[in-house]
Amino acid sequence: MRSFLPMTALLLAATPALAQEPPQQQTQQQQPAPAQQQRVLTLAEALRTAQERQPQLRQAQASTTAANARVDQNFSSLLPQVSANASYQRSFSSNTNFGTADPTSGIIRREGFNVGASVNQLVWDFGRTTGRWRAAQESAAAQKSSEQQTQSDVLANVQTVYFNALAQQVLVQVAEETLQNQQAHLDQVQAQVQVGTRPEIDLVQQRTLVANARLQLIQARNNSATLKAQLNQAMGVEGPTDYAVREEVIGLVRGEDEPTGALVDLAFQNRADLAATDHQLLAQEQQLSATRGNFFPSISVSVSANESGPTPAELQWGVTGQVGLSWPLFQGGLTLAQMREQRANISGVQAQRDALRQQVRLEVERAQLAVHAARESVTAADEALLNARERLRLAEGRYRAGVGNIIELSDAQLSATNAAVQRVQASYDLATARTELARSLGQQTGPQT
């Protein structure tokens, strides 16, 4: 695999030697200014932070937990249902036919205690309850696959924004190098205008170029801060952007040079969103099977035991057993309507799965083409940068010798700047393209070790 050149070394190589400066000035420039230590964010740290703090991932995890809870809810109907009860009853009546009247008031008073427990167990309902339980299981599996796809999308987005921020950070260095180079040209032109070897219009032209370079640097720094804010959002972080992103390299994606058909088959096997649609289809089929069971009866058994009496010391016990059969003979066509709805849902999920397969194929083809184009762009950008550096070196030599003009020099500087920008963009376009290819194949990518 072709590795990226370190961007700092690239920028230093992109700036050829200028006119010799006075020893005092060189000494001053060689003294580095005290720099504040800046926190450096790595790609691995960004991915780890996103996994821990990204709200989309937390939401997907909560949905998976809720789906698993619904599985347990549906399974609970297959287990015995046990309940207990206790009651105390006291009543007053003037009916003398029941009980003994109070001799002073003539009011009949009755009281009693009752304590009991019951157990109910579903025996068979022709697949209604088990069908709903299995449908819930498939829905939970679909949600788990959706969570995995959400994680893949979130991490791919973090990598994409990370490399955009990294590219813009390097472009800030390009802009700084360009401004320094233009400022050095300005000093050179100013000295030559003062001794009368160059016209004053050269000085005005060079001052304009310095101002434009300063404007480009301001814009580059603003774009860099904006992309870091987007990176914070992609990671799920609320905080400052006073950090630098470390240069990272993404290695070859497994199979990126294989035929497109083989990559599409690999994506069909690995993509979590495709697995989610398969589980959704199975869930709908299980739900249809459960609804079909409404045409048949359900059988259950129950056992209850209780003790009752006028006082806790005089309780009498009893046990009751029951076998029940319930059969909804006519519900106004409800079951048939529910089955039609679920068959339509099955057709909808099948269509959704087919559309997703076509989308996956398109994503794989587009991502593979982007990787190939980005690799070729890096090679072309290397050659363009080499030629632009040589052109700038020659233009500076011609200008110092007095045979070149300021327009030739400024054009050469602009060409060198643009070539450096293109080289930076091509490098990180390749990293972004490989990130997208890995995501479309259902693979995970990360920094190359």
TIDRENZA-843498 format. One record per residue (C-alpha): residue number from 1; x, y, z. Coordinates in steps of 0.05 Angstrom, whole numbers. Layout:
N
atom pos:NUM; x:X; y:Y; z:Z .
...
//
This chain:
449
atom pos:1; x:0; y:0; z:0 .
atom pos:2; x:22; y:70; z:-15 .
atom pos:3; x:33; y:107; z:51 .
atom pos:4; x:19; y:181; z:58 .
atom pos:5; x:78; y:227; z:63 .
atom pos:6; x:81; y:265; z:129 .
atom pos:7; x:46; y:331; z:115 .
atom pos:8; x:96; y:372; z:155 .
atom pos:9; x:154; y:345; z:115 .
atom pos:10; x:114; y:357; z:52 .
atom pos:11; x:103; y:430; z:68 .
atom pos:12; x:176; y:441; z:86 .
atom pos:13; x:197; y:410; z:21 .
atom pos:14; x:146; y:453; z:-16 .
atom pos:15; x:182; y:518; z:4 .
atom pos:16; x:247; y:527; z:-34 .
atom pos:17; x:305; y:568; z:-8 .
atom pos:18; x:295; y:643; z:-17 .
atom pos:19; x:345; y:699; z:-22 .
atom pos:20; x:398; y:700; z:32 .
atom pos:21; x:378; y:741; z:92 .
atom pos:22; x:423; y:781; z:137 .
atom pos:23; x:455; y:739; z:193 .
atom pos:24; x:418; y:779; z:246 .
atom pos:25; x:350; y:765; z:214 .
atom pos:26; x:365; y:691; z:207 .
atom pos:27; x:385; y:688; z:280 .
atom pos:28; x:320; y:721; z:300 .
atom pos:29; x:278; y:673; z:259 .
atom pos:30; x:315; y:612; z:285 .
atom pos:31; x:294; y:629; z:356 .
atom pos:32; x:229; y:592; z:365 .
atom pos:33; x:173; y:628; z:400 .
atom pos:34; x:148; y:596; z:464 .
atom pos:35; x:89; y:554; z:443 .
atom pos:36; x:31; y:534; z:487 .
atom pos:37; x:25; y:459; z:493 .
atom pos:38; x:-37; y:437; z:455 .
atom pos:39; x:-77; y:374; z:467 .
atom pos:40; x:-72; y:324; z:410 .
atom pos:41; x:-133; y:282; z:391 .
atom pos:42; x:-119; y:214; z:359 .
atom pos:43; x:-167; y:177; z:314 .
atom pos:44; x:-171; y:119; z:363 .
atom pos:45; x:-190; y:167; z:419 .
atom pos:46; x:-243; y:200; z:375 .
atom pos:47; x:-274; y:132; z:359 .
atom pos:48; x:-273; y:110; z:431 .
atom pos:49; x:-305; y:175; z:453 .
atom pos:50; x:-360; y:167; z:402 .
atom pos:51; x:-375; y:97; z:426 .
atom pos:52; x:-382; y:122; z:497 .
atom pos:53; x:-418; y:188; z:487 .
atom pos:54; x:-452; y:193; z:420 .
atom pos:55; x:-527; y:203; z:433 .
atom pos:56; x:-548; y:163; z:372 .
atom pos:57; x:-511; y:102; z:399 .
atom pos:58; x:-542; y:110; z:468 .
atom pos:59; x:-611; y:116; z:437 .
atom pos:60; x:-600; y:54; z:394 .
atom pos:61; x:-575; y:15; z:456 .
atom pos:62; x:-637; y:37; z:495 .
atom pos:63; x:-682; y:13; z:438 .
atom pos:64; x:-647; y:-55; z:439 .
atom pos:65; x:-657; y:-60; z:514 .
atom pos:66; x:-731; y:-44; z:506 .
atom pos:67; x:-738; y:-96; z:450 .
atom pos:68; x:-707; y:-149; z:495 .
atom pos:69; x:-755; y:-130; z:550 .
atom pos:70; x:-813; y:-141; z:502 .
atom pos:71; x:-788; y:-211; z:490 .
atom pos:72; x:-792; y:-226; z:564 .
atom pos:73; x:-861; y:-194; z:567 .
atom pos:74; x:-887; y:-241; z:513 .
atom pos:75; x:-853; y:-302; z:544 .
atom pos:76; x:-885; y:-288; z:611 .
atom pos:77; x:-953; y:-311; z:583 .
atom pos:78; x:-924; y:-381; z:574 .
atom pos:79; x:-907; y:-387; z:648 .
atom pos:80; x:-954; y:-403; z:706 .
atom pos:81; x:-992; y:-342; z:732 .
atom pos:82; x:-993; y:-344; z:808 .
atom pos:83; x:-1034; y:-297; z:850 .
atom pos:84; x:-1053; y:-292; z:924 .
atom pos:85; x:-1109; y:-256; z:959 .
atom pos:86; x:-1132; y:-241; z:1030 .
atom pos:87; x:-1195; y:-205; z:1052 .
atom pos:88; x:-1233; y:-186; z:1114 .
atom pos:89; x:-1307; y:-173; z:1109 .
atom pos:90; x:-1354; y:-141; z:1160 .
atom pos:91; x:-1427; y:-124; z:1146 .
atom pos:92; x:-1487; y:-97; z:1183 .
atom pos:93; x:-1560; y:-112; z:1165 .
atom pos:94; x:-1630; y:-105; z:1193 .
atom pos:95; x:-1652; y:-170; z:1159 .
atom pos:96; x:-1665; y:-218; z:1217 .
atom pos:97; x:-1670; y:-277; z:1170 .
atom pos:98; x:-1594; y:-284; z:1170 .
atom pos:99; x:-1549; y:-281; z:1230 .
atom pos:100; x:-1563; y:-263; z:1301 .
atom pos:101; x:-1589; y:-194; z:1319 .
atom pos:102; x:-1557; y:-151; z:1372 .
atom pos:103; x:-1605; y:-153; z:1432 .
atom pos:104; x:-1598; y:-79; z:1445 .
atom pos:105; x:-1599; y:-50; z:1374 .
atom pos:106; x:-1631; y:-105; z:1334 .
atom pos:107; x:-1577; y:-100; z:1280 .
atom pos:108; x:-1549; y:-162; z:1247 .
atom pos:109; x:-1472; y:-162; z:1245 .
atom pos:110; x:-1431; y:-210; z:1204 .
atom pos:111; x:-1356; y:-214; z:1194 .
atom pos:112; x:-1307; y:-263; z:1161 .
atom pos:113; x:-1236; y:-275; z:1137 .
atom pos:114; x:-1214; y:-304; z:1071 .
atom pos:115; x:-1144; y:-324; z:1049 .
atom pos:116; x:-1128; y:-358; z:983 .
atom pos:117; x:-1080; y:-370; z:925 .
atom pos:118; x:-1090; y:-391; z:852 .
atom pos:119; x:-1047; y:-416; z:796 .
atom pos:120; x:-1066; y:-410; z:722 .
atom pos:121; x:-1029; y:-443; z:665 .
atom pos:122; x:-1040; y:-438; z:591 .
atom pos:123; x:-1038; y:-507; z:560 .
atom pos:124; x:-1047; y:-495; z:486 .
atom pos:125; x:-1073; y:-439; z:442 .
atom pos:126; x:-1051; y:-463; z:373 .
atom pos:127; x:-989; y:-420; z:370 .
atom pos:128; x:-1019; y:-352; z:387 .
atom pos:129; x:-975; y:-339; z:448 .
atom pos:130; x:-913; y:-374; z:423 .
atom pos:131; x:-920; y:-338; z:356 .
atom pos:132; x:-921; y:-270; z:390 .
atom pos:133; x:-860; y:-291; z:432 .
atom pos:134; x:-820; y:-312; z:371 .
atom pos:135; x:-841; y:-249; z:334 .
atom pos:136; x:-815; y:-208; z:392 .
atom pos:137; x:-749; y:-247; z:390 .
atom pos:138; x:-740; y:-232; z:316 .
atom pos:139; x:-758; y:-159; z:327 .
atom pos:140; x:-705; y:-155; z:382 .
atom pos:141; x:-654; y:-187; z:336 .
atom pos:142; x:-673; y:-136; z:282 .
atom pos:143; x:-663; y:-80; z:332 .
atom pos:144; x:-595; y:-108; z:353 .
atom pos:145; x:-574; y:-108; z:280 .
atom pos:146; x:-599; y:-37; z:272 .
atom pos:147; x:-558; y:-17; z:332 .
atom pos:148; x:-496; y:-48; z:299 .
atom pos:149; x:-511; y:-10; z:235 .
atom pos:150; x:-520; y:54; z:274 .
atom pos:151; x:-452; y:43; z:307 .
atom pos:152; x:-420; y:30; z:240 .
atom pos:153; x:-450; y:94; z:210 .
atom pos:154; x:-431; y:136; z:271 .
atom pos:155; x:-359; y:112; z:271 .
atom pos:156; x:-352; y:121; z:196 .
atom pos:157; x:-379; y:192; z:204 .
atom pos:158; x:-328; y:206; z:259 .
atom pos:159; x:-272; y:181; z:214 .
atom pos:160; x:-296; y:223; z:156 .
atom pos:161; x:-301; y:287; z:197 .
atom pos:162; x:-235; y:271; z:230 .
atom pos:163; x:-198; y:267; z:164 .
atom pos:164; x:-233; y:330; z:139 .
atom pos:165; x:-210; y:366; z:202 .
atom pos:166; x:-140; y:337; z:193 .
atom pos:167; x:-138; y:359; z:120 .
atom pos:168; x:-160; y:429; z:140 .
atom pos:169; x:-108; y:431; z:196 .
atom pos:170; x:-54; y:415; z:145 .
atom pos:171; x:-83; y:468; z:98 .
atom pos:172; x:-74; y:518; z:154 .
atom pos:173; x:0; y:499; z:154 .
atom pos:174; x:1; y:507; z:78 .
atom pos:175; x:-30; y:577; z:86 .
atom pos:176; x:21; y:595; z:140 .
atom pos:177; x:79; y:571; z:96 .
atom pos:178; x:51; y:610; z:37 .
atom pos:179; x:44; y:673; z:79 .
atom pos:180; x:116; y:666; z:103 .
atom pos:181; x:140; y:655; z:33 .
atom pos:182; x:101; y:715; z:6 .
atom pos:183; x:128; y:758; z:64 .
atom pos:184; x:199; y:736; z:46 .
atom pos:185; x:185; y:755; z:-27 .
atom pos:186; x:160; y:822; z:-2 .
atom pos:187; x:224; y:835; z:35 .
atom pos:188; x:264; y:816; z:-26 .
atom pos:189; x:223; y:860; z:-73 .
atom pos:190; x:225; y:918; z:-25 .
atom pos:191; x:301; y:915; z:-22 .
atom pos:192; x:306; y:913; z:-98 .
atom pos:193; x:258; y:971; z:-107 .
atom pos:194; x:298; y:1013; z:-58 .
atom pos:195; x:362; y:1003; z:-97 .
atom pos:196; x:325; y:1017; z:-162 .
atom pos:197; x:333; y:950; z:-196 .
atom pos:198; x:257; y:937; z:-196 .
atom pos:199; x:198; y:983; z:-210 .
atom pos:200; x:153; y:1005; z:-153 .
atom pos:201; x:94; y:968; z:-183 .
atom pos:202; x:128; y:903; z:-164 .
atom pos:203; x:124; y:925; z:-91 .
atom pos:204; x:50; y:941; z:-96 .
atom pos:205; x:37; y:874; z:-130 .
atom pos:206; x:74; y:836; z:-77 .
atom pos:207; x:38; y:873; z:-20 .
atom pos:208; x:-27; y:851; z:-52 .
atom pos:209; x:-3; y:779; z:-54 .
atom pos:210; x:16; y:783; z:20 .
atom pos:211; x:-52; y:810; z:38 .
atom pos:212; x:-86; y:754; z:-1 .
atom pos:213; x:-43; y:702; z:33 .
atom pos:214; x:-62; y:730; z:100 .
atom pos:215; x:-136; y:728; z:81 .
atom pos:216; x:-129; y:655; z:60 .
atom pos:217; x:-96; y:639; z:126 .
atom pos:218; x:-154; y:671; z:164 .
atom pos:219; x:-204; y:631; z:124 .
atom pos:220; x:-165; y:566; z:133 .
atom pos:221; x:-163; y:576; z:208 .
atom pos:222; x:-237; y:590; z:210 .
atom pos:223; x:-252; y:528; z:169 .
atom pos:224; x:-208; y:487; z:215 .
atom pos:225; x:-245; y:511; z:277 .
atom pos:226; x:-312; y:496; z:243 .
atom pos:227; x:-291; y:425; z:226 .
atom pos:228; x:-267; y:412; z:297 .
atom pos:229; x:-335; y:434; z:322 .
atom pos:230; x:-367; y:385; z:273 .
atom pos:231; x:-319; y:331; z:299 .
atom pos:232; x:-341; y:346; z:370 .
atom pos:233; x:-413; y:337; z:348 .
atom pos:234; x:-396; y:272; z:312 .
atom pos:235; x:-363; y:246; z:377 .
atom pos:236; x:-421; y:269; z:420 .
atom pos:237; x:-377; y:318; z:458 .
atom pos:238; x:-395; y:386; z:485 .
atom pos:239; x:-330; y:423; z:494 .
atom pos:240; x:-277; y:469; z:465 .
atom pos:241; x:-240; y:459; z:400 .
atom pos:242; x:-171; y:480; z:425 .
atom pos:243; x:-138; y:415; z:405 .
atom pos:244; x:-100; y:388; z:345 .
atom pos:245; x:-116; y:324; z:308 .
atom pos:246; x:-59; y:276; z:298 .
atom pos:247; x:-40; y:252; z:229 .
atom pos:248; x:-67; y:182; z:216 .
atom pos:249; x:-64; y:132; z:159 .
atom pos:250; x:-119; y:85; z:138 .
atom pos:251; x:-94; y:20; z:110 .
atom pos:252; x:-121; y:-21; z:53 .
atom pos:253; x:-193; y:-43; z:59 .
atom pos:254; x:-199; y:-118; z:53 .
atom pos:255; x:-220; y:-133; z:-19 .
atom pos:256; x:-216; y:-63; z:-47 .
atom pos:257; x:-181; y:-89; z:-110 .
atom pos:258; x:-227; y:-149; z:-119 .
atom pos:259; x:-282; y:-150; z:-172 .
atom pos:260; x:-343; y:-110; z:-155 .
atom pos:261; x:-388; y:-171; z:-154 .
atom pos:262; x:-346; y:-204; z:-100 .
atom pos:263; x:-349; y:-140; z:-58 .
atom pos:264; x:-424; y:-136; z:-66 .
atom pos:265; x:-431; y:-208; z:-42 .
atom pos:266; x:-387; y:-192; z:17 .
atom pos:267; x:-430; y:-132; z:34 .
atom pos:268; x:-494; y:-174; z:30 .
atom pos:269; x:-463; y:-221; z:82 .
atom pos:270; x:-436; y:-168; z:129 .
atom pos:271; x:-484; y:-110; z:128 .
atom pos:272; x:-523; y:-104; z:193 .
atom pos:273; x:-580; y:-66; z:162 .
atom pos:274; x:-593; y:-123; z:113 .
atom pos:275; x:-593; y:-172; z:172 .
atom pos:276; x:-643; y:-126; z:207 .
atom pos:277; x:-692; y:-131; z:148 .
atom pos:278; x:-685; y:-207; z:148 .
atom pos:279; x:-704; y:-209; z:222 .
atom pos:280; x:-761; y:-160; z:210 .
atom pos:281; x:-788; y:-206; z:155 .
atom pos:282; x:-785; y:-266; z:202 .
atom pos:283; x:-820; y:-226; z:256 .
atom pos:284; x:-877; y:-209; z:209 .
atom pos:285; x:-884; y:-282; z:189 .
atom pos:286; x:-886; y:-304; z:262 .
atom pos:287; x:-939; y:-251; z:276 .
atom pos:288; x:-981; y:-276; z:218 .
atom pos:289; x:-976; y:-347; z:246 .
atom pos:290; x:-997; y:-323; z:315 .
atom pos:291; x:-1057; y:-286; z:286 .
atom pos:292; x:-1079; y:-348; z:248 .
atom pos:293; x:-1085; y:-384; z:314 .
atom pos:294; x:-1144; y:-339; z:332 .
atom pos:295; x:-1187; y:-386; z:290 .
atom pos:296; x:-1176; y:-441; z:342 .
atom pos:297; x:-1192; y:-449; z:416 .
atom pos:298; x:-1145; y:-440; z:475 .
atom pos:299; x:-1141; y:-489; z:533 .
atom pos:300; x:-1119; y:-471; z:603 .
atom pos:301; x:-1120; y:-501; z:673 .
atom pos:302; x:-1126; y:-468; z:740 .
atom pos:303; x:-1121; y:-489; z:812 .
atom pos:304; x:-1142; y:-446; z:872 .
atom pos:305; x:-1141; y:-458; z:947 .
atom pos:306; x:-1171; y:-415; z:1000 .
atom pos:307; x:-1188; y:-413; z:1074 .
atom pos:308; x:-1247; y:-375; z:1102 .
atom pos:309; x:-1284; y:-367; z:1167 .
atom pos:310; x:-1311; y:-317; z:1217 .
atom pos:311; x:-1246; y:-311; z:1255 .
atom pos:312; x:-1173; y:-327; z:1239 .
atom pos:313; x:-1177; y:-385; z:1288 .
atom pos:314; x:-1238; y:-416; z:1253 .
atom pos:315; x:-1217; y:-418; z:1180 .
atom pos:316; x:-1241; y:-474; z:1136 .
atom pos:317; x:-1199; y:-494; z:1075 .
atom pos:318; x:-1220; y:-512; z:1004 .
atom pos:319; x:-1187; y:-529; z:938 .
atom pos:320; x:-1217; y:-519; z:868 .
atom pos:321; x:-1190; y:-544; z:802 .
atom pos:322; x:-1214; y:-522; z:733 .
atom pos:323; x:-1200; y:-537; z:660 .
atom pos:324; x:-1224; y:-484; z:612 .
atom pos:325; x:-1233; y:-479; z:537 .
atom pos:326; x:-1244; y:-412; z:503 .
atom pos:327; x:-1263; y:-408; z:429 .
atom pos:328; x:-1279; y:-342; z:395 .
atom pos:329; x:-1328; y:-367; z:342 .
atom pos:330; x:-1344; y:-301; z:309 .
atom pos:331; x:-1310; y:-233; z:316 .
atom pos:332; x:-1338; y:-196; z:256 .
atom pos:333; x:-1280; y:-214; z:210 .
atom pos:334; x:-1227; y:-185; z:256 .
atom pos:335; x:-1178; y:-242; z:248 .
atom pos:336; x:-1183; y:-242; z:172 .
atom pos:337; x:-1172; y:-167; z:170 .
atom pos:338; x:-1111; y:-173; z:215 .
atom pos:339; x:-1082; y:-228; z:171 .
atom pos:340; x:-1091; y:-184; z:109 .
atom pos:341; x:-1055; y:-128; z:144 .
atom pos:342; x:-997; y:-173; z:164 .
atom pos:343; x:-990; y:-202; z:94 .
atom pos:344; x:-985; y:-131; z:68 .
atom pos:345; x:-933; y:-116; z:121 .
atom pos:346; x:-893; y:-176; z:97 .
atom pos:347; x:-896; y:-151; z:25 .
atom pos:348; x:-873; y:-82; z:49 .
atom pos:349; x:-813; y:-110; z:87 .
atom pos:350; x:-794; y:-153; z:26 .
atom pos:351; x:-796; y:-91; z:-18 .
atom pos:352; x:-755; y:-52; z:33 .
atom pos:353; x:-703; y:-108; z:34 .
atom pos:354; x:-698; y:-109; z:-42 .
atom pos:355; x:-690; y:-33; z:-44 .
atom pos:356; x:-637; y:-37; z:9 .
atom pos:357; x:-598; y:-90; z:-29 .
atom pos:358; x:-598; y:-44; z:-90 .
atom pos:359; x:-575; y:14; z:-47 .
atom pos:360; x:-519; y:-28; z:-18 .
atom pos:361; x:-496; y:-49; z:-87 .
atom pos:362; x:-494; y:24; z:-109 .
atom pos:363; x:-456; y:45; z:-46 .
atom pos:364; x:-404; y:-10; z:-56 .
atom pos:365; x:-393; y:7; z:-130 .
atom pos:366; x:-389; y:81; z:-116 .
atom pos:367; x:-341; y:73; z:-57 .
atom pos:368; x:-295; y:26; z:-95 .
atom pos:369; x:-292; y:75; z:-154 .
atom pos:370; x:-277; y:132; z:-105 .
atom pos:371; x:-219; y:92; z:-75 .
atom pos:372; x:-188; y:78; z:-143 .
atom pos:373; x:-197; y:150; z:-165 .
atom pos:374; x:-167; y:176; z:-100 .
atom pos:375; x:-105; y:131; z:-106 .
atom pos:376; x:-93; y:157; z:-177 .
atom pos:377; x:-105; y:228; z:-153 .
atom pos:378; x:-50; y:220; z:-100 .
atom pos:379; x:-1; y:199; z:-154 .
atom pos:380; x:-20; y:256; z:-199 .
atom pos:381; x:-17; y:306; z:-142 .
atom pos:382; x:53; y:282; z:-123 .
atom pos:383; x:77; y:296; z:-194 .
atom pos:384; x:42; y:364; z:-197 .
atom pos:385; x:72; y:384; z:-130 .
atom pos:386; x:142; y:364; z:-152 .
atom pos:387; x:136; y:405; z:-216 .
atom pos:388; x:106; y:465; z:-179 .
atom pos:389; x:163; y:465; z:-129 .
atom pos:390; x:214; y:464; z:-186 .
atom pos:391; x:177; y:519; z:-222 .
atom pos:392; x:177; y:563; z:-160 .
atom pos:393; x:251; y:550; z:-149 .
atom pos:394; x:267; y:571; z:-220 .
atom pos:395; x:222; y:633; z:-216 .
atom pos:396; x:256; y:656; z:-153 .
atom pos:397; x:324; y:647; z:-184 .
atom pos:398; x:303; y:685; z:-247 .
atom pos:399; x:274; y:742; z:-205 .
atom pos:400; x:337; y:748; z:-163 .
atom pos:401; x:379; y:749; z:-226 .
atom pos:402; x:335; y:804; z:-255 .
atom pos:403; x:311; y:765; z:-316 .
atom pos:404; x:243; y:747; z:-287 .
atom pos:405; x:185; y:791; z:-266 .
atom pos:406; x:138; y:794; z:-207 .
atom pos:407; x:80; y:764; z:-245 .
atom pos:408; x:121; y:702; z:-262 .
atom pos:409; x:142; y:695; z:-190 .
atom pos:410; x:71; y:704; z:-162 .
atom pos:411; x:43; y:655; z:-212 .
atom pos:412; x:96; y:604; z:-192 .
atom pos:413; x:80; y:615; z:-118 .
atom pos:414; x:5; y:607; z:-131 .
atom pos:415; x:18; y:543; z:-170 .
atom pos:416; x:60; y:515; z:-114 .
atom pos:417; x:7; y:532; z:-62 .
atom pos:418; x:-49; y:501; z:-104 .
atom pos:419; x:-7; y:439; z:-115 .
atom pos:420; x:5; y:431; z:-41 .
atom pos:421; x:-69; y:440; z:-27 .
atom pos:422; x:-87; y:388; z:-80 .
atom pos:423; x:-36; y:339; z:-51 .
atom pos:424; x:-65; y:347; z:19 .
atom pos:425; x:-136; y:340; z:-6 .
atom pos:426; x:-119; y:279; z:-48 .
atom pos:427; x:-86; y:244; z:11 .
atom pos:428; x:-145; y:252; z:58 .
atom pos:429; x:-196; y:240; z:2 .
atom pos:430; x:-165; y:171; z:-2 .
atom pos:431; x:-173; y:160; z:73 .
atom pos:432; x:-245; y:183; z:69 .
atom pos:433; x:-259; y:139; z:9 .
atom pos:434; x:-231; y:78; z:44 .
atom pos:435; x:-273; y:94; z:105 .
atom pos:436; x:-336; y:96; z:62 .
atom pos:437; x:-317; y:32; z:27 .
atom pos:438; x:-307; y:-4; z:93 .
atom pos:439; x:-374; y:22; z:118 .
atom pos:440; x:-410; y:-1; z:54 .
atom pos:441; x:-379; y:-70; z:62 .
atom pos:442; x:-400; y:-75; z:135 .
atom pos:443; x:-327; y:-73; z:159 .
atom pos:444; x:-295; y:-32; z:213 .
atom pos:445; x:-235; y:11; z:197 .
atom pos:446; x:-186; y:47; z:242 .
atom pos:447; x:-117; y:78; z:244 .
atom pos:448; x:-62; y:37; z:213 .
atom pos:449; x:-14; y:10; z:266 .
//
